[in-house]
Amino acid sequence: MRHYNLTAIMLFISGFAFSQVGIGTTTPSATLDITAKNATGTTTNVDGLLVPRVDRQRAQNMTAVPVSTMIYVNGISTGTQTGTAINIDQEGYYYFDGTVWIKLNSGGSSPNVNLYNTNGTLTGNRVVTQGANTLAFNGTATNAFSVDGTTLSVDAANNNVGIGTAAPNTASLLELSATDKGLLLTRISLASTGTWGLTGASVAGMTVYNTNAAITSSSSTNALSAGSYPTSVNGIGLYTWDGFGWVPQNSAAEVMKIPFPTYPVGATSNGAGGSTTMGVTALPLNNPSFNTISGATVTPASGAVFLPKGTYRIGTSISIAISGASTNNKYLQLIISTSPTGTGDVHGLYIQPSTMTGLPGYINGNSIIRITNAAGANIYFTVFVNGLNSGDTWVASTASPQSYATIERLH
């Protein structure tokens, strides 16, 4: 004997009339409309749609499966993850796309497949449009964020970054590691060593590679600056902003060469051990043969050489001759001082025995001096004379060899 549910029969008849089927409803809203028997309340009766349950082997062996067929795989101990079952790696819902079974979710206690619980592969280019929204990554691991392991590595445990390494040195904010690559800094065309030339406010420590060979030198009057800002060799190269100007890492040499004139003509001792009361004479100077020290000047008559604030290397070579017959030795000292009658760095001593009366001797020397005054200062080349008798004379000669001084700016 067969028994038919009256409701089902009525739904079947309704389907013919309206081409829609309702289960639990006489007014279906779609091709198939299933309405829960108990949509609300506390009943323990089960309402829902029970999809066919099969294991992987059964799903794998189905043939001529229509597109969109849905199943629930309830076991993967049978069958293999190949063919149409290539994606069946765990229990869950799958639908057939015409070629393989496609997983609807990861099943188990984590039904949502996303970046936070499942690895995946991009199937194409993707763009994240942030607009005014921020994107932050918070981590505590040494390699908390990386690109290809070592291409870029963010060490969130030590707050540093590695490029070319997954373990940047913890003492370095940024470590670059490579055996065949270098660091390419920004290339900027700077107009002057005294002009910032970049966007934003100036900040000490900025380093760029200047591409302008015609960059000009500049001077600064700021008490904290080095005074002069020369260009690098050929103008092009690395420059670092010190807060007031661009300091080249390979600067062109700043040098001055100053010839000594013949001096003094017929100068005689005063009989008290020197050619002046104090025994110190400031040598007058000729105009410089050349001068590339920015801000430096020479006053030939007084022998004053003005140098801007900085550190300098000074070298001298002077020919000295003392005339006047005597049995005693006579000597002269060449001194670099900041006063025409003061003492300072001794460059050398020349002692002339009586047997060499009138013959030239030579004083050569080198020293490092530092001008600390922000406005700069004068220096002098002075000679201290002692041991001359009354009537003896001495001369700084330019005849042979040329007497001169060289000044090189170190900083």
C-alpha positions as CSV (number, residue, x, y, z in Angstrom):
1,M,0.0,0.0,0.0
2,R,1.3,3.5,-0.8
3,H,0.7,6.6,1.3
4,Y,0.9,10.1,-0.1
5,N,1.3,13.3,1.8
6,L,-1.6,15.6,0.9
7,T,0.5,18.6,1.2
8,A,3.2,17.2,-1.2
9,I,0.5,16.4,-3.7
10,M,-0.9,19.9,-3.5
11,L,2.6,21.4,-3.9
12,F,3.2,19.1,-6.9
13,I,-0.1,20.4,-8.5
14,S,0.9,23.9,-7.7
15,G,4.2,23.4,-9.4
16,F,2.5,22.6,-12.6
17,A,0.4,25.7,-12.4
18,F,3.1,28.1,-11.5
19,S,6.4,26.3,-12.4
20,Q,7.5,26.8,-8.7
21,V,7.7,24.2,-6.0
22,G,7.2,24.9,-2.3
23,I,8.0,22.7,0.6
24,G,6.3,23.8,3.8
25,T,4.6,26.6,1.9
26,T,1.7,26.9,-0.6
27,T,3.1,30.1,-2.0
28,P,6.7,29.4,-3.2
29,S,8.8,32.5,-4.0
30,A,11.3,30.7,-6.1
31,T,11.8,27.6,-8.3
32,L,12.2,25.7,-5.0
33,D,11.1,27.4,-1.8
34,I,11.7,25.4,1.4
35,T,10.2,26.9,4.5
36,A,11.1,25.8,7.9
37,K,8.4,23.9,9.8
38,N,9.4,25.7,13.0
39,A,11.0,29.1,12.0
40,T,10.8,30.3,15.6
41,G,10.3,29.0,19.1
42,T,12.2,26.5,21.3
43,T,11.3,23.2,19.7
44,T,14.1,20.7,19.4
45,N,12.9,19.4,16.0
46,V,15.5,19.7,13.2
47,D,14.8,22.1,10.3
48,G,17.2,22.4,7.4
49,L,18.4,21.1,4.1
50,L,20.4,17.9,4.2
51,V,22.8,17.8,1.3
52,P,23.9,14.3,0.1
53,R,26.8,13.0,2.1
54,V,29.6,11.0,0.3
55,D,33.2,10.2,0.9
56,R,36.1,11.4,-1.3
57,Q,36.2,8.1,-3.2
58,R,32.5,8.3,-4.1
59,A,32.9,11.9,-5.3
60,Q,36.0,11.0,-7.3
61,N,34.2,8.3,-9.2
62,M,31.1,10.2,-10.2
63,T,30.8,10.8,-13.9
64,A,28.7,13.2,-16.0
65,V,28.2,15.4,-13.0
66,P,26.1,18.5,-13.8
67,V,27.6,21.9,-13.1
68,S,26.6,23.3,-9.7
69,T,26.0,19.9,-8.1
70,M,26.5,20.1,-4.4
71,I,27.7,17.5,-2.0
72,Y,29.1,17.2,1.5
73,V,32.3,15.1,1.8
74,N,32.2,13.4,5.1
75,G,35.4,11.4,4.9
76,I,38.8,11.6,3.1
77,S,40.3,8.3,4.3
78,T,39.2,6.8,0.9
79,G,40.1,8.0,-2.6
80,T,43.0,10.2,-3.5
81,Q,43.5,13.9,-4.0
82,T,43.8,13.7,-7.7
83,G,41.6,14.2,-10.8
84,T,38.2,15.7,-10.0
85,A,39.0,15.4,-6.3
86,I,42.2,17.5,-6.5
87,N,40.7,20.1,-4.1
88,I,39.1,17.6,-1.7
89,D,41.6,17.7,1.2
90,Q,39.2,17.8,4.2
91,E,35.6,17.3,5.1
92,G,33.1,20.0,4.0
93,Y,30.9,21.3,1.3
94,Y,31.9,21.1,-2.4
95,Y,30.3,22.0,-5.7
96,F,31.2,20.8,-9.2
97,D,32.3,23.5,-11.7
98,G,32.3,21.2,-14.7
99,T,35.9,20.0,-14.2
100,V,36.7,19.5,-10.5
101,W,35.0,19.7,-7.1
102,I,35.4,23.2,-5.6
103,K,35.6,23.6,-1.8
104,L,33.0,26.0,-0.3
105,N,34.8,26.4,3.0
106,S,37.5,24.8,5.2
107,G,35.0,22.9,7.3
108,G,35.6,21.9,10.9
109,S,35.7,24.7,13.4
110,S,37.0,27.3,10.9
111,P,34.4,27.5,8.2
112,N,35.7,30.8,6.7
113,V,38.7,30.6,4.3
114,N,40.6,33.9,4.6
115,L,44.1,35.4,5.0
116,Y,44.0,34.9,8.8
117,N,43.5,31.1,8.9
118,T,44.5,29.7,5.5
119,N,47.4,30.1,3.1
120,G,46.6,30.8,-0.5
121,T,47.9,31.8,-3.9
122,L,46.9,35.0,-5.8
123,T,45.3,34.1,-9.1
124,G,46.1,37.6,-10.6
125,N,47.2,41.1,-9.8
126,R,45.5,42.7,-6.8
127,V,45.3,46.4,-5.7
128,V,44.4,47.7,-2.2
129,T,42.9,51.1,-2.4
130,Q,43.4,52.6,1.1
131,G,42.2,56.1,0.5
132,A,42.3,57.9,3.9
133,N,42.5,54.6,5.8
134,T,45.6,53.3,7.4
135,L,47.0,49.8,7.2
136,A,49.1,48.6,10.1
137,F,50.9,45.4,11.0
138,N,51.6,44.7,14.7
139,G,54.1,42.0,15.5
140,T,56.7,40.8,18.0
141,A,58.7,38.2,15.9
142,T,62.2,38.8,14.5
143,N,60.9,38.3,10.9
144,A,57.4,39.6,11.5
145,F,56.9,40.8,7.9
146,S,58.9,39.7,4.9
147,V,59.0,39.6,1.2
148,D,60.6,36.4,-0.2
149,G,62.2,35.8,3.2
150,T,65.2,38.1,2.7
151,T,64.3,40.6,0.0
152,L,62.7,42.7,2.8
153,S,62.5,41.7,6.5
154,V,61.0,43.6,9.3
155,D,62.3,42.7,12.7
156,A,59.5,43.6,15.1
157,A,61.3,42.2,18.1
158,N,64.3,44.6,17.7
159,N,62.6,47.4,15.7
160,N,64.9,47.3,12.6
161,V,64.8,46.3,9.0
162,G,66.9,44.1,6.8
163,I,67.2,44.2,3.0
164,G,68.9,41.1,1.7
165,T,68.8,39.4,5.2
166,A,66.2,37.9,7.4
167,A,68.2,38.7,10.5
168,P,69.4,42.4,10.4
169,N,72.0,43.3,12.9
170,T,70.2,44.4,16.1
171,A,72.6,47.4,16.5
172,S,71.6,48.8,13.1
173,L,68.3,50.4,12.3
174,L,68.7,49.3,8.7
175,E,71.1,46.6,7.4
176,L,71.8,46.1,3.7
177,S,73.3,42.7,2.8
178,A,74.5,41.8,-0.7
179,T,77.6,40.5,-2.5
180,D,76.8,42.0,-5.9
181,K,74.6,45.1,-5.3
182,G,75.1,48.6,-3.8
183,L,73.2,51.5,-2.3
184,L,71.9,54.0,-4.8
185,L,71.2,57.4,-3.2
186,T,68.9,60.0,-4.6
187,R,70.5,62.0,-7.4
188,I,69.9,65.8,-7.0
189,S,71.1,68.8,-9.0
190,L,72.3,71.2,-6.3
191,A,72.9,74.9,-7.3
192,S,75.1,75.9,-4.3
193,T,76.7,74.4,-1.3
194,G,74.9,77.0,0.8
195,T,71.4,76.4,-0.5
196,W,69.1,73.6,0.8
197,G,67.5,73.0,-2.6
198,L,65.2,70.1,-1.5
199,T,61.5,70.1,-0.5
200,G,60.6,70.5,3.1
201,A,62.6,72.0,6.0
202,S,66.3,71.5,6.1
203,V,67.6,68.8,8.4
204,A,71.2,68.1,9.4
205,G,72.4,64.6,8.2
206,M,70.6,64.6,4.8
207,T,72.9,63.0,2.2
208,V,72.4,63.2,-1.5
209,Y,74.5,62.6,-4.7
210,N,74.9,65.9,-6.6
211,T,74.8,65.6,-10.4
212,N,75.5,69.3,-11.1
213,A,79.1,69.9,-12.0
214,A,78.5,73.6,-12.0
215,I,77.6,73.7,-8.3
216,T,79.0,76.8,-6.6
217,S,80.8,77.2,-3.3
218,S,79.3,79.2,-0.5
219,S,80.3,80.7,2.9
220,S,78.4,80.8,6.1
221,T,78.6,83.3,8.9
222,N,76.9,81.1,11.4
223,A,79.0,80.7,14.5
224,L,78.3,76.9,14.6
225,S,79.3,76.2,11.0
226,A,82.7,75.5,9.5
227,G,82.7,78.8,7.8
228,S,83.3,77.8,4.2
229,Y,81.5,75.2,2.1
230,P,83.6,74.2,-0.9
231,T,82.5,71.9,-3.7
232,S,83.7,68.4,-4.2
233,V,86.3,67.5,-6.9
234,N,84.6,68.3,-10.3
235,G,81.5,69.4,-8.4
236,I,79.8,66.0,-8.7
237,G,79.6,63.6,-5.7
238,L,78.2,62.9,-2.3
239,Y,77.2,65.9,-0.1
240,T,75.8,65.9,3.5
241,W,73.9,68.9,4.9
242,D,75.3,69.9,8.3
243,G,72.5,72.3,9.1
244,F,74.0,75.3,7.4
245,G,75.5,74.1,4.1
246,W,76.4,71.0,2.0
247,V,79.7,69.4,3.0
248,P,81.2,67.3,0.2
249,Q,82.7,63.9,1.1
250,N,85.4,64.4,-1.5
251,S,86.2,68.1,-1.5
252,A,88.5,69.9,-3.9
253,A,91.7,71.0,-2.1
254,E,91.7,74.6,-0.8
255,V,95.3,75.8,-1.0
256,M,97.1,79.1,-0.9
257,K,100.8,79.7,-1.9
258,I,102.4,82.9,-0.7
259,P,105.9,84.0,-1.8
260,F,108.2,85.7,0.7
261,P,109.9,88.9,-0.7
262,T,113.5,89.7,-0.1
263,Y,113.5,91.2,3.4
264,P,114.9,93.2,5.1
265,V,117.3,95.1,3.0
266,G,120.3,96.1,5.1
267,A,118.5,95.3,8.4
268,T,121.0,95.5,11.2
269,S,121.1,94.3,14.8
270,N,120.5,96.8,17.5
271,G,123.3,95.2,19.5
272,A,120.8,93.8,22.1
273,G,120.4,90.4,20.5
274,G,117.9,91.1,17.8
275,S,116.8,93.2,14.9
276,T,114.0,94.8,17.0
277,T,113.5,95.6,20.6
278,M,111.7,92.3,21.2
279,G,113.9,90.4,18.8
280,V,110.8,89.5,16.7
281,T,110.1,90.7,13.2
282,A,106.9,90.0,11.2
283,L,107.8,89.2,7.6
284,P,106.0,91.2,4.9
285,L,104.5,89.1,2.1
286,N,104.0,89.1,-1.7
287,N,100.5,88.6,-3.1
288,P,99.6,84.9,-3.3
289,S,100.7,83.0,-6.3
290,F,97.3,81.3,-6.1
291,N,94.5,81.2,-3.5
292,T,91.5,78.7,-3.5
293,I,90.7,79.1,0.2
294,S,87.3,80.8,0.3
295,G,87.4,83.9,2.4
296,A,91.2,84.0,2.9
297,T,93.1,87.2,2.1
298,V,96.6,88.6,2.4
299,T,97.8,92.1,3.4
300,P,101.3,92.1,1.9
301,A,102.7,95.2,3.7
302,S,101.8,94.0,7.3
303,G,102.3,90.3,6.5
304,A,98.8,89.5,7.8
305,V,97.1,86.4,6.4
306,F,93.4,86.3,7.2
307,L,91.9,82.9,7.5
308,P,88.2,81.9,8.1
309,K,87.3,79.7,11.0
310,G,88.7,76.2,10.4
311,T,91.7,73.9,10.6
312,Y,94.8,74.4,8.4
313,R,98.1,72.8,7.6
314,I,100.9,75.3,7.1
315,G,104.2,74.6,5.4
316,T,107.2,77.0,5.0
317,S,110.4,77.0,3.1
318,I,112.6,80.1,3.6
319,S,116.1,81.0,2.6
320,I,118.0,83.0,5.3
321,A,121.4,84.6,5.2
322,I,123.4,86.5,7.9
323,S,126.2,88.8,7.1
324,G,128.9,90.2,9.4
325,A,132.2,88.6,10.5
326,S,132.2,87.3,14.1
327,T,133.4,84.3,16.1
328,N,130.0,83.7,17.7
329,N,127.1,81.7,16.2
330,K,124.0,83.5,15.2
331,Y,120.5,82.0,14.8
332,L,117.0,82.8,13.5
333,Q,113.8,81.1,14.3
334,L,110.7,81.1,12.0
335,I,107.5,81.2,13.9
336,I,103.8,81.1,13.0
337,S,101.8,83.3,15.3
338,T,98.5,85.1,15.6
339,S,100.3,88.3,16.5
340,P,103.1,90.2,14.6
341,T,105.2,90.3,17.8
342,G,104.0,87.2,19.5
343,T,105.2,83.6,19.7
344,G,103.6,80.5,18.3
345,D,104.5,77.3,16.4
346,V,108.2,77.2,15.6
347,H,108.9,76.0,12.1
348,G,112.6,75.8,12.3
349,L,115.9,77.2,13.5
350,Y,118.8,78.3,11.4
351,I,122.2,78.7,13.0
352,Q,125.0,80.3,11.0
353,P,128.6,79.8,12.1
354,S,131.0,82.7,11.4
355,T,132.7,80.6,8.7
356,M,129.5,80.8,6.7
357,T,129.0,84.6,6.9
358,G,126.8,85.8,4.1
359,L,125.9,82.3,2.8
360,P,122.2,81.3,2.8
361,G,120.7,78.6,5.0
362,Y,117.3,77.2,5.0
363,I,114.4,76.9,7.4
364,N,111.6,74.4,6.6
365,G,108.7,73.4,8.7
366,N,105.1,72.2,9.0
367,S,102.4,72.7,11.6
368,I,98.6,72.4,12.1
369,I,96.7,75.4,13.4
370,R,93.1,75.9,14.2
371,I,91.2,79.2,13.9
372,T,88.4,78.9,16.5
373,N,87.1,82.5,16.2
374,A,83.8,82.4,14.2
375,A,84.7,85.6,12.5
376,G,88.2,84.3,11.5
377,A,91.6,85.6,12.5
378,N,95.0,86.8,11.2
379,I,98.2,84.8,11.3
380,Y,101.8,86.1,10.8
381,F,105.1,84.6,9.7
382,T,107.6,86.0,12.2
383,V,111.4,85.7,12.7
384,F,113.1,85.7,16.0
385,V,116.8,86.8,15.7
386,N,119.4,86.3,18.4
387,G,123.2,86.3,18.7
388,L,123.9,89.1,16.1
389,N,126.5,91.6,16.8
390,S,126.2,95.3,16.1
391,G,126.4,95.9,12.4
392,D,125.4,92.3,11.4
393,T,122.6,92.1,8.9
394,W,120.2,89.3,7.9
395,V,118.0,88.7,4.9
396,A,115.2,86.5,3.7
397,S,116.2,85.8,0.2
398,T,114.1,84.9,-2.9
399,A,117.0,84.4,-5.1
400,S,117.6,80.7,-4.8
401,P,115.5,78.8,-3.9
402,Q,112.2,80.6,-3.9
403,S,111.0,81.3,-0.3
404,Y,107.3,80.7,0.2
405,A,104.6,79.5,2.5
406,T,101.7,77.1,1.6
407,I,98.4,77.0,3.5
408,E,96.0,74.1,3.1
409,R,92.5,74.0,4.6
410,L,91.8,70.7,6.2
411,H,88.3,71.6,7.4
